[in-house]
Amino acid sequence: MGSFSIWHWLIVLLIVVMVFGTKKLRNMGGDLGGAVKGFKDGMRDGAAAPEEKSAVPAQVTTNASTEKTTIDVEAKQKS
């Protein structure tokens, strides 16, 4: 009952390939790799974010000579 032998793992791998197919497994592997890369980038950005947030946020100003207007909106949470 201890660990499985290599033959057990090969049979499990064969069944997984038969059920999902190689194309779907390849796509899942790529998605998993992208998720891990995104997680690592997020962790790296998360460590650098407190330093960036300590700066005073820039305010949006409009120039009267341009025809564009800026609208300030405040989002409220539903309760």
DSSP file (Angstrom, degrees, kcal/mol; ACC not computed):
  #  RESIDUE AA STRUCTURE BP1 BP2  ACC     N-H-->O    O-->H-N    N-H-->O    O-->H-N    TCO  KAPPA ALPHA  PHI   PSI    X-CA   Y-CA   Z-CA
    1    1 A M              0   0    0      0, 0.0     3,-0.1     0, 0.0     0, 0.0   0.000 360.0 360.0 360.0  -3.4    0.0    0.0    0.0
    2    2 A G        -     0   0    0      1,-0.2     2,-0.1     2,-0.0     0, 0.0   0.711 360.0 -19.1 -61.4-128.0    3.0    2.3    0.1
    3    3 A S  S    S-     0   0    0      1,-0.1     2,-0.2     0, 0.0    -1,-0.2  -0.419  73.4-105.2 -83.2 159.0    4.0    4.3   -2.9
    4    4 A F        -     0   0    0     -2,-0.1    -1,-0.1     1,-0.1     2,-0.1  -0.528  32.1-122.4 -82.1 150.4    2.9    3.6   -6.4
    5    5 A S     >  -     0   0    0     -2,-0.2     4,-1.6     1,-0.1     3,-0.4  -0.325  31.7 -98.7 -83.7 173.4    5.2    2.0   -8.9
    6    6 A I  H  > S+     0   0    0      1,-0.2     4,-2.2     2,-0.2     5,-0.2   0.819 122.8  59.4 -62.3 -31.1    6.1    3.6  -12.3
    7    7 A W  H  > S+     0   0    0      2,-0.2     4,-2.1     1,-0.2    -1,-0.2   0.872 102.2  52.3 -68.1 -36.4    3.6    1.3  -14.0
    8    8 A H  H  > S+     0   0    0     -3,-0.4     4,-2.2     2,-0.2    -1,-0.2   0.934 111.2  46.8 -62.7 -45.1    0.7    2.7  -11.9
    9    9 A W  H  X S+     0   0    0     -4,-1.6     4,-2.5     1,-0.2    -2,-0.2   0.870 110.5  52.6 -67.0 -36.6    1.7    6.2  -12.9
   10   10 A L  H  X S+     0   0    0     -4,-2.2     4,-2.3     2,-0.2    -1,-0.2   0.895 109.8  48.6 -65.3 -39.7    2.0    5.3  -16.5
   11   11 A I  H  X S+     0   0    0     -4,-2.1     4,-2.2     2,-0.2    -2,-0.2   0.915 111.9  48.8 -66.5 -42.4   -1.5    3.7  -16.5
   12   12 A V  H  X S+     0   0    0     -4,-2.2     4,-2.4     2,-0.2    -2,-0.2   0.919 111.8  49.6 -62.0 -43.4   -3.0    6.8  -14.8
   13   13 A L  H  X S+     0   0    0     -4,-2.5     4,-2.3     1,-0.2    -2,-0.2   0.900 110.0  51.0 -61.9 -42.0   -1.2    9.1  -17.4
   14   14 A L  H  X S+     0   0    0     -4,-2.3     4,-2.1     2,-0.2    -1,-0.2   0.901 110.9  48.2 -63.0 -41.9   -2.6    6.9  -20.2
   15   15 A I  H  X S+     0   0    0     -4,-2.2     4,-2.2     2,-0.2    -2,-0.2   0.907 111.0  50.7 -66.1 -41.6   -6.1    7.2  -18.8
   16   16 A V  H  X S+     0   0    0     -4,-2.4     4,-2.8     1,-0.2     5,-0.5   0.913 111.4  48.1 -62.7 -42.6   -5.8   11.0  -18.4
   17   17 A V  H  X S+     0   0    0     -4,-2.3     4,-1.9     1,-0.2    -1,-0.2   0.888 112.0  49.9 -65.2 -38.7   -4.6   11.4  -22.0
   18   18 A M  H  < S+     0   0    0     -4,-2.1    -1,-0.2    -5,-0.2    -2,-0.2   0.879 115.5  42.9 -67.7 -36.5   -7.5    9.2  -23.3
   19   19 A V  H  < S+     0   0    0     -4,-2.2    -2,-0.2    -5,-0.1    -3,-0.2   0.944 129.3  23.3 -75.2 -48.8  -10.1   11.2  -21.3
   20   20 A F  H  < S-     0   0    0     -4,-2.8     4,-0.4    -5,-0.2    -3,-0.2   0.792  99.5-133.8 -92.8 -29.5   -8.9   14.7  -22.0
   21   21 A G     X  -     0   0    0     -4,-1.9     4,-1.7    -5,-0.5     5,-0.1   0.081  25.9 -89.0  86.2 155.0   -6.9   14.4  -25.2
   22   22 A T  H  > S+     0   0    0      1,-0.2     4,-2.3     2,-0.2     5,-0.2   0.852 122.0  55.7 -71.5 -34.5   -3.4   15.8  -25.9
   23   23 A K  H  > S+     0   0    0      2,-0.2     4,-2.3     1,-0.2    -1,-0.2   0.936 109.8  44.9 -65.2 -45.6   -4.7   19.1  -27.3
   24   24 A K  H  > S+     0   0    0     -4,-0.4     4,-2.4     1,-0.2    -1,-0.2   0.888 113.3  51.0 -66.1 -38.2   -6.7   20.0  -24.2
   25   25 A L  H  X S+     0   0    0     -4,-1.7     4,-2.2     2,-0.2    -1,-0.2   0.889 109.5  50.7 -65.7 -38.3   -3.8   18.9  -21.9
   26   26 A R  H  X S+     0   0    0     -4,-2.3     4,-2.1     2,-0.2    -2,-0.2   0.915 111.7  47.6 -64.1 -43.0   -1.4   21.1  -23.9
   27   27 A N  H  X S+     0   0    0     -4,-2.3     4,-2.5     1,-0.2    -2,-0.2   0.901 111.0  50.9 -64.7 -40.6   -3.8   24.1  -23.6
   28   28 A M  H  X S+     0   0    0     -4,-2.4     4,-2.4     1,-0.2    -1,-0.2   0.887 109.1  51.7 -64.6 -38.0   -4.2   23.4  -19.8
   29   29 A G  H  X S+     0   0    0     -4,-2.2     4,-2.3     2,-0.2    -1,-0.2   0.908 110.8  47.5 -64.3 -41.7   -0.4   23.3  -19.5
   30   30 A G  H  X S+     0   0    0     -4,-2.1     4,-2.3     2,-0.2    -2,-0.2   0.898 112.5  49.3 -65.7 -40.6   -0.1   26.7  -21.2
   31   31 A D  H  X S+     0   0    0     -4,-2.5     4,-2.2     2,-0.2    -2,-0.2   0.900 111.2  49.7 -64.5 -40.6   -2.9   28.2  -19.1
   32   32 A L  H  X S+     0   0    0     -4,-2.4     4,-2.3     2,-0.2    -2,-0.2   0.913 110.7  49.7 -64.7 -42.6   -1.2   26.9  -16.0
   33   33 A G  H  X S+     0   0    0     -4,-2.3     4,-2.3     1,-0.2    -2,-0.2   0.900 111.3  49.3 -62.7 -40.9    2.1   28.3  -17.0
   34   34 A G  H  X S+     0   0    0     -4,-2.3     4,-2.5     2,-0.2    -1,-0.2   0.874 110.2  51.2 -65.4 -37.6    0.5   31.7  -17.8
   35   35 A A  H  X S+     0   0    0     -4,-2.2     4,-2.3     2,-0.2    -2,-0.2   0.905 110.4  48.3 -66.7 -41.1   -1.2   31.7  -14.4
   36   36 A V  H  X S+     0   0    0     -4,-2.3     4,-2.4     2,-0.2    -2,-0.2   0.910 112.4  49.1 -65.5 -41.7    2.1   31.0  -12.6
   37   37 A K  H  X S+     0   0    0     -4,-2.3     4,-2.4     1,-0.2    -2,-0.2   0.916 111.8  49.0 -63.9 -42.9    3.8   33.8  -14.5
   38   38 A G  H  X S+     0   0    0     -4,-2.5     4,-2.3     2,-0.2    -1,-0.2   0.882 110.3  51.5 -62.8 -38.7    1.0   36.2  -13.7
   39   39 A F  H  X S+     0   0    0     -4,-2.3     4,-2.4     2,-0.2    -2,-0.2   0.921 110.3  48.3 -63.9 -44.7    1.2   35.2  -10.0
   40   40 A K  H  X S+     0   0    0     -4,-2.4     4,-2.2     2,-0.2    -2,-0.2   0.910 112.3  48.9 -63.4 -41.9    4.9   35.8   -9.9
   41   41 A D  H  X S+     0   0    0     -4,-2.4     4,-2.6     1,-0.2    -1,-0.2   0.894 111.3  50.7 -63.8 -39.7    4.5   39.2  -11.6
   42   42 A G  H  X S+     0   0    0     -4,-2.3     4,-2.4     2,-0.2    -2,-0.2   0.887 109.8  49.4 -65.1 -39.5    1.8   40.1   -9.2
   43   43 A M  H  X S+     0   0    0     -4,-2.4     4,-1.5     2,-0.2    -1,-0.2   0.899 112.4  47.8 -66.5 -39.4    3.9   39.2   -6.2
   44   44 A R  H  X S+     0   0    0     -4,-2.2     4,-1.2     1,-0.2    -2,-0.2   0.914 114.9  45.3 -67.1 -42.5    6.8   41.3   -7.6
   45   45 A D  H  X S+     0   0    0     -4,-2.6     4,-1.6     1,-0.2    -2,-0.2   0.845 108.5  58.0 -68.7 -34.2    4.5   44.2   -8.2
   46   46 A G  H  < S+     0   0    0     -4,-2.4    -1,-0.2     1,-0.2    -2,-0.2   0.844 104.9  50.1 -64.9 -34.0    2.9   43.8   -4.8
   47   47 A A  H  < S+     0   0    0     -4,-1.5     4,-0.3     1,-0.2    -1,-0.2   0.829 116.0  42.1 -73.3 -30.9    6.3   44.2   -3.1
   48   48 A A  H  X S+     0   0    0     -4,-1.2     4,-1.2     1,-0.2     3,-0.5   0.642  96.6  81.0 -88.4 -16.0    7.0   47.4   -5.1
   49   49 A A  H  X S+     0   0    0     -4,-1.6     4,-2.3     1,-0.2     5,-0.2   0.865  82.4  58.4 -64.9 -40.7    3.5   48.9   -4.8
   50   50 A P  H  > S+     0   0    0      0, 0.0     4,-0.9     0, 0.0    -1,-0.2   0.864 105.5  51.7 -60.3 -33.5    3.8   50.4   -1.3
   51   51 A E  H  4 S+     0   0    0     -3,-0.5     3,-0.3    -4,-0.3     4,-0.3   0.899 112.6  45.2 -67.4 -39.3    6.7   52.6   -2.4
   52   52 A E  H >< S+     0   0    0     -4,-1.2     3,-1.1     1,-0.2    -1,-0.2   0.854 109.1  55.6 -72.2 -34.9    4.8   53.9   -5.4
   53   53 A K  H 3< S+     0   0    0     -4,-2.3    -1,-0.2     1,-0.2    -2,-0.2   0.669  90.8  73.6 -74.5 -16.2    1.6   54.5   -3.4
   54   54 A S  T 3< S+     0   0    0     -4,-0.9    -1,-0.2    -3,-0.3    -2,-0.2   0.722  79.9  91.3 -71.5 -18.7    3.4   56.7   -0.9
   55   55 A A  S <  S-     0   0    0     -3,-1.1     3,-0.0    -4,-0.3    -3,-0.0  -0.400  93.7 -97.5 -73.3 154.4    3.6   59.5   -3.5
   56   56 A V        -     0   0    0      1,-0.1    -1,-0.1    -2,-0.1    -2,-0.1  -0.560  45.0-112.7 -71.7 130.2    0.8   62.1   -3.7
   57   57 A P        -     0   0    0      0, 0.0     2,-0.2     0, 0.0    -1,-0.1  -0.377  30.6-113.8 -67.9 142.7   -1.7   61.1   -6.4
   58   58 A A        -     0   0    0     -2,-0.1     2,-0.3     1,-0.0    -3,-0.0  -0.498  26.9-133.3 -75.8 143.4   -1.7   63.5   -9.4
   59   59 A Q        -     0   0    0     -2,-0.2     2,-0.5     1,-0.0    -1,-0.0  -0.747  16.6-119.3 -98.7 146.4   -4.9   65.4  -10.0
   60   60 A V        -     0   0    0     -2,-0.3     2,-0.3     2,-0.0    10,-0.1  -0.711  33.8-175.4 -85.3 127.9   -6.6   65.7  -13.3
   61   61 A T        -     0   0    0     -2,-0.5     2,-0.4     2,-0.0     0, 0.0  -0.906  11.8-146.5-121.7 153.0   -6.9   69.2  -14.7
   62   62 A T        -     0   0    0     -2,-0.3     2,-0.5     8,-0.1     7,-0.1  -0.883  11.2-132.4-118.0 151.3   -8.5   70.5  -17.8
   63   63 A N    >   -     0   0    0     -2,-0.4     3,-1.1     1,-0.1     5,-0.2  -0.883  10.7-142.6-102.4 131.1   -7.6   73.3  -20.0
   64   64 A A  T 3  S+     0   0    0     -2,-0.5    -1,-0.1     1,-0.3    -2,-0.0   0.761  98.4  63.6 -65.7 -24.7  -10.4   75.7  -21.0
   65   65 A S  T 3  S+     0   0    0      2,-0.0    -1,-0.3    -3,-0.0     2,-0.3   0.761  92.9  73.9 -74.4 -22.3   -9.0   76.1  -24.5
   66   66 A T  S <  S-     0   0    0     -3,-1.1    -4,-0.0     2,-0.1     0, 0.0  -0.637  81.4-134.3 -88.7 152.0   -9.6   72.4  -25.2
   67   67 A E  S    S+     0   0    0     -2,-0.3     2,-0.2     2,-0.1    -1,-0.1   0.409  72.2 106.4 -84.9   1.1  -13.1   71.2  -25.8
   68   68 A K        -     0   0    0     -5,-0.2     2,-0.3     1,-0.0    -2,-0.1  -0.545  52.6-159.1 -85.1 147.7  -12.7   68.1  -23.6
   69   69 A T        -     0   0    0     -2,-0.2     2,-0.4    -7,-0.1    -2,-0.1  -0.918   8.9-138.9-124.0 153.3  -14.3   67.9  -20.2
   70   70 A T        -     0   0    0     -2,-0.3     2,-0.5   -10,-0.1    -8,-0.1  -0.929  12.2-157.7-112.2 134.5  -13.5   65.7  -17.2
   71   71 A I        -     0   0    0     -2,-0.4     2,-0.5     2,-0.0    -2,-0.0  -0.952   7.2-147.6-114.9 124.5  -16.2   64.1  -15.1
   72   72 A D        -     0   0    0     -2,-0.5     2,-0.4     2,-0.0    -2,-0.0  -0.777  19.4-174.7 -89.8 132.1  -15.4   63.1  -11.5
   73   73 A V        -     0   0    0     -2,-0.5     2,-0.5     2,-0.0    -2,-0.0  -0.984  13.9-154.8-129.8 138.0  -17.3   60.0  -10.4
   74   74 A E        -     0   0    0     -2,-0.4     2,-0.4     2,-0.0    -2,-0.0  -0.959  13.6-144.9-114.2 124.1  -17.5   58.4   -7.0
   75   75 A A        -     0   0    0     -2,-0.5     2,-0.4     0, 0.0    -2,-0.0  -0.692  13.5-162.4 -88.5 137.5  -18.3   54.7   -6.7
   76   76 A K        -     0   0    0     -2,-0.4     2,-0.2     0, 0.0    -2,-0.0  -0.937  17.2-121.6-119.6 143.5  -20.3   53.5   -3.8
   77   77 A Q        -     0   0    0     -2,-0.4     2,-0.2     1,-0.1     0, 0.0  -0.549  25.6-116.7 -82.3 146.0  -20.6   49.9   -2.6
   78   78 A K              0   0    0     -2,-0.2    -1,-0.1     1,-0.1     0, 0.0  -0.579 360.0 360.0 -76.6 143.8  -23.9   48.2   -2.4
   79   79 A S              0   0    0     -2,-0.2    -1,-0.1     0, 0.0    -2,-0.0   0.408 360.0 360.0-116.8 360.0  -24.9   47.2    1.1
